[in-house]
Amino acid sequence: MANERVIKKYANRRLYDATGSRHVTLDDIRKLIAGGERVKVIDDKSGADLTRAVLLQVIAEQEQFGTPVLSTELLENIIRFYGNPVQQMLTSYMEQSVGGLLKQQQVMQAEMAKTFEAPVAPIAELTRQNMERWAKLQASMLAGFAPAAPKDDKKR
């Protein structure tokens, strides 16, 4: 992944992308992250790291206005883990699970890209193999019809 993109949060709650030199919205941050960027949100005055809080806002906005990923039952169960002795285990499990899903998605996208780059390549290879087989079959069939070698006429 790329270096962290620094986003400054001002007192008026506006977010400023220092790298892009522009103000951004929560949706802009979501798009950056979806595109593979890493972000770090810092308070302009204190320098405090606000990344988690802003990412939680992005998730909350997606859950409320977009297509939800987290069901009510899942959210309730996550809440039950807070303060539980196995809370860290849940965190590790979720990180590894989502990481695994992302890797699988990347592999599948790469395979699909190969298929769309050369969609006729498998068909062309199959056609080539079939043509080779056909040529061999023809050669073997025609071998039985080849003219016989001339006989020696010395026996006359």
C-alpha positions as CSV (number, residue, x, y, z in Angstrom):
1,M,0.0,0.0,0.0
2,A,1.0,3.6,-0.5
3,N,2.2,6.0,2.3
4,E,-0.4,7.4,4.6
5,R,-2.3,10.3,3.2
6,V,-2.6,13.1,5.8
7,I,-6.0,14.6,6.3
8,K,-6.3,17.5,8.7
9,K,-9.5,18.1,10.6
10,Y,-10.2,21.7,11.4
11,A,-12.3,23.1,14.3
12,N,-15.2,23.8,11.9
13,R,-15.2,20.0,11.3
14,R,-14.0,20.4,7.7
15,L,-11.4,17.9,6.4
16,Y,-8.5,19.0,4.3
17,D,-6.4,16.6,2.2
18,A,-2.8,18.0,2.5
19,T,-1.6,15.8,-0.4
20,G,-4.4,16.7,-2.8
21,S,-4.5,20.3,-1.5
22,R,-8.3,20.3,-1.3
23,H,-11.2,19.9,1.2
24,V,-12.7,16.4,1.3
25,T,-15.8,14.8,2.6
26,L,-16.3,11.5,4.4
27,D,-17.3,10.0,1.0
28,D,-14.0,11.2,-0.5
29,I,-12.1,9.5,2.3
30,R,-14.1,6.3,1.7
31,K,-13.2,6.5,-2.0
32,L,-9.5,7.0,-1.2
33,I,-9.5,3.9,1.1
34,A,-11.5,1.8,-1.4
35,G,-8.8,2.8,-4.0
36,G,-6.1,1.4,-1.7
37,E,-4.9,4.5,0.0
38,R,-4.1,4.7,3.7
39,V,-5.2,7.8,5.5
40,K,-4.3,9.4,8.8
41,V,-6.6,12.0,10.1
42,I,-5.1,14.5,12.6
43,D,-6.6,17.4,14.5
44,D,-5.2,20.7,13.0
45,K,-4.7,22.4,16.4
46,S,-3.6,19.6,18.8
47,G,-2.1,17.1,16.3
48,A,-4.2,14.3,17.9
49,D,-4.8,11.2,15.8
50,L,-8.5,11.2,14.9
51,T,-8.2,8.4,12.3
52,R,-10.3,5.8,14.1
53,A,-13.1,8.3,14.9
54,V,-13.3,9.5,11.3
55,L,-13.2,5.9,9.9
56,L,-16.0,5.0,12.2
57,Q,-17.9,7.9,10.9
58,V,-17.3,6.7,7.3
59,I,-18.6,3.2,8.3
60,A,-21.6,4.7,10.1
61,E,-22.5,6.8,7.0
62,Q,-22.2,3.7,4.8
63,E,-24.3,1.6,7.1
64,Q,-27.0,4.3,7.3
65,F,-27.1,5.5,3.7
66,G,-25.4,2.9,1.6
67,T,-25.7,-0.9,1.4
68,P,-25.1,-2.2,5.0
69,V,-22.3,-4.7,5.6
70,L,-23.0,-5.1,9.3
71,S,-26.3,-6.7,10.3
72,T,-28.0,-5.7,13.6
73,E,-27.2,-9.1,15.0
74,L,-23.5,-8.8,14.2
75,L,-23.4,-5.3,15.7
76,E,-25.0,-6.6,18.9
77,N,-22.5,-9.4,19.1
78,I,-19.6,-7.1,18.6
79,I,-20.9,-4.9,21.4
80,R,-21.1,-7.9,23.6
81,F,-17.3,-8.5,23.1
82,Y,-16.3,-5.1,24.5
83,G,-14.7,-5.7,27.9
84,N,-14.8,-9.4,27.4
85,P,-11.5,-11.3,28.0
86,V,-11.6,-12.5,24.4
87,Q,-12.1,-9.1,22.8
88,Q,-8.5,-9.1,21.4
89,M,-9.1,-12.5,19.9
90,L,-12.2,-11.2,18.1
91,T,-10.2,-8.2,16.8
92,S,-7.5,-10.5,15.4
93,Y,-10.0,-12.9,14.0
94,M,-11.9,-10.2,12.2
95,E,-8.7,-8.6,10.8
96,Q,-7.5,-11.9,9.5
97,S,-10.9,-12.8,8.0
98,V,-11.3,-9.6,6.2
99,G,-7.7,-9.6,5.1
100,G,-8.2,-13.1,3.7
101,L,-11.4,-12.0,1.8
102,L,-9.5,-9.1,0.3
103,K,-6.7,-11.3,-0.9
104,Q,-9.2,-13.7,-2.4
105,Q,-11.0,-10.8,-4.1
106,Q,-7.7,-9.6,-5.6
107,V,-6.8,-13.1,-6.9
108,M,-10.3,-13.4,-8.5
109,Q,-10.0,-9.9,-10.0
110,A,-6.6,-10.8,-11.5
111,E,-8.0,-14.0,-13.0
112,M,-11.0,-12.2,-14.4
113,A,-8.7,-9.5,-15.9
114,K,-6.6,-12.2,-17.6
115,T,-9.8,-13.7,-19.1
116,F,-11.0,-10.4,-20.4
117,E,-7.5,-9.4,-21.7
118,A,-7.4,-12.4,-24.0
119,P,-10.9,-14.0,-24.0
120,V,-10.2,-15.9,-27.2
121,A,-6.8,-17.3,-26.2
122,P,-8.2,-20.5,-24.7
123,I,-10.4,-21.0,-27.7
124,A,-7.5,-20.3,-30.1
125,E,-5.4,-22.9,-28.3
126,L,-8.2,-25.5,-28.4
127,T,-8.6,-24.8,-32.1
128,R,-4.9,-25.2,-32.7
129,Q,-4.9,-28.6,-30.9
130,N,-7.9,-29.7,-32.9
131,M,-6.3,-28.7,-36.1
132,E,-3.1,-30.7,-35.2
133,R,-5.2,-33.8,-34.4
134,W,-7.2,-33.4,-37.6
135,A,-3.9,-33.1,-39.6
136,K,-2.6,-36.3,-38.0
137,L,-5.8,-38.1,-38.6
138,Q,-5.8,-37.1,-42.3
139,A,-2.2,-38.1,-42.6
140,S,-2.9,-41.6,-41.2
141,M,-6.0,-42.1,-43.3
142,L,-4.2,-41.0,-46.5
143,A,-1.3,-43.2,-45.8
144,G,-3.4,-46.2,-46.7
145,F,-4.2,-44.7,-50.1
146,A,-0.7,-43.8,-51.0
147,P,0.4,-45.2,-54.4
148,A,2.3,-48.4,-54.1
149,A,6.0,-48.4,-54.8
150,P,6.7,-49.4,-58.4
151,K,7.5,-53.1,-58.7
152,D,10.6,-54.3,-60.2
153,D,9.9,-55.3,-63.9
154,K,13.0,-57.6,-64.2
155,K,10.8,-60.7,-63.9
156,R,9.5,-60.4,-67.4
